[in-house]
Amino acid sequence: MKSIYVGNLPFKTTEAELNDVFSEFGQVQDVKLINDRATGRPRGFGFVLMDDDGALKAIATLNGTQMGGRTLKLNEAREREARPIAA
């Protein structure tokens, strides 16, 4: 399984829409759109979890394409680096 970072999404994008787009490349296991903690508003990016082959095809095909007037930015998601704890 690979996690795909999907950036520069239109703020109106739903998880169902993203699932539909990525399901053309393989079985989607999970879709998660990220919202601002304080306001609850969409931040314009999310993650799609799918099988390795489908993920690589989706990244190669969809990176740089348009969705809702915005140019998508896709890459294989990396683990978030640990942030130092504020004293």
Summary of the structure (lengths in Angstrom):
residues: 87
radius of gyration: 13.6
end to end distance: 36.8
largest distance: 47.1
contacts: 231
relative contact order: 0.30
helix: 23%
strand: 36%
